[in-house]
Amino acid sequence: MSVRINPSILSADFVNMERDLQLIANADLVHVDVMDNHFVPNLTFGPQMVKRIQEVSPVPLDVHLMIEDPDRWAVGYAELGAASVTFHFEATENPSALAARIRDAGSRAGVAIKPGTGVEGLIGHLGDFDQILVMTVEPGFGGQKFMSQVLPKLELLSRAIRAESPADLWLQVDGGIDLETIGRAAEAGANTFVAGSSVFSGGEPAENIERLRTAARRHSIH
């Protein structure tokens, strides 16, 4: 099974962003959290910053839009060259239509759900997306504790993906991912992992990525 480790630059040193990006050159993608202080209570990057990150990053960008009105903004991030653009299911009335527009702009299209959001609205429509992101913390801030109560949703989505067999659909988790929780998420069916503190806080980031990758592969269900 392909295991992807996408470090979150929310845990990087913003003053030394280019340096920290080079330290994670062995990652699969770089996870970029775009927050607007409306959909979530935090404010991070906008299009200009993401464009500059895109220019200096050694690996492709995995952009996660935690914003209101992704119908207005999401395609613009795809046009910047991001490999993947994920918006929140809760923020748009027609996720499948927005995903199609993102794909047309050249990016993989992802849809994210908060811990309290059910997956019923996605079942039967999984082929409309390239990535499903299940938040394992409440979105908005890094460094939070992994919410194990979300694991049954991962298991349900994993079974549905196998049943519907959409081509190359990634099941991603974001929040509280470390050497212990990554195994639990992998056992529940996740194959793409966002990790922030466990990559950047202590030790060499590149070595931390490989440890996480090894742990995920060890517990993968596939």
C-alpha positions, -999 to +999 in steps of 0.1 A: +000+000+000+011+036-007+015+056+025+017+093+022+032+116+050+022+152+045+039+175+071+018+205+082+037+237+080+014+251+106+041+236+130+070+250+110+090+282+118+072+309+098+102+331+098+123+303+083+097+287+061+120+280+031+145+264+054+119+242+071+105+232+037+139+219+026+141+199+058+110+179+048+120+172+012+114+134+017+077+141+024+051+131-001+033+165+000+034+196+022+001+203+040-008+240+039-037+251+062-055+281+049-077+296+077-098+327+075-108+334+111-144+328+102-149+291+094-123+284+121-110+307+149-076+312+135-059+331+107-030+318+086-022+320+049-038+336+019-032+331-019+000+353-020+017+332+007+006+299-008+019+311-042+053+318-026+054+285-007+046+268-040+076+284-056+101+273-030+087+239-018+107+208-029+075+187-029+039+194-041+014+213-020-017+197-003-038+228+004-065+225+031-091+253+030-107+259+063-126+289+050-161+302+044-172+303+007-148+278-008-169+281-040-153+315-045-117+307-035-109+270-041-103+271-078-078+299-074-056+278-052-057+250-078-047+276-104-017+285-083-004+250-090-013+231-058-013+193-063-044+189-041-070+213-029-094+202-001-124+222+010-149+215+039-181+196+033-197+219+058-189+250+039-205+243+005-240+232-007-227+211-036-194+194-028-194+174-060-198+204-082-170+222-065-147+192-067-154+190-105-143+227-108-111+220-089-103+190-111-109+211-142-083+236-128-057+208-126-056+198-090-068+167-071-101+176-054-105+168-017-134+171+007-129+174+045-153+167+074-151+179+110-151+154+138-188+159+144-199+156+108-213+123+096-201+106+064-236+097+051-236+126+026-204+113+010-213+076+007-224+069-029-205+100-042-169+090-034-160+089-070-165+126-072-134+132-051-097+123-051-093+126-013-115+124+018-100+142+048-113+131+082-104+156+109-092+139+140-092+172+160-114+202+158-100+223+130-082+256+137-051+249+157-021+226+157-009+205+186-043+191+197-049+156+210-061+129+186-098+122+189-102+084+189-140+086+186-135+095+149-120+061+141-154+044+133-160+070+106-126+062+091-135+025+091-169+032+075-153+053+048-126+027+041-152+000+036-172+022+013-142+031-007-134-006-012-171-012-022-174+017-046-139+012-059-132+048-070-098+051-087-070+064-066-091+079-038-069+088-008-083+086+028-065+113+048-064+121+086-053+153+102-048+161+138-028+146+167-009+122+144+022+108+161+040+074+162+012+059+183-019+074+167-007+069+131-009+032+136-045+034+149-055+056+120-038+032+095-056+002+110-089+021+105-081+025+068-063+058+064-034+060+039-025+097+039-014+113+071-010+150+081+016+154+109+028+187+124+042+186+159+055+151+155+076+162+125+088+196+135+090+194+173+121+175+183+148+156+163+154+158+125+122+164+105+133+141+077+139+112+102+106+119+119+088+115+086+105+081+079+095+069+114+059+079+108+059+062+074+073+030+088+047+030+116+019+036+091+030+008+068+033-016+098-004-011+107-019-007+072-049-029+065-041-031+028 
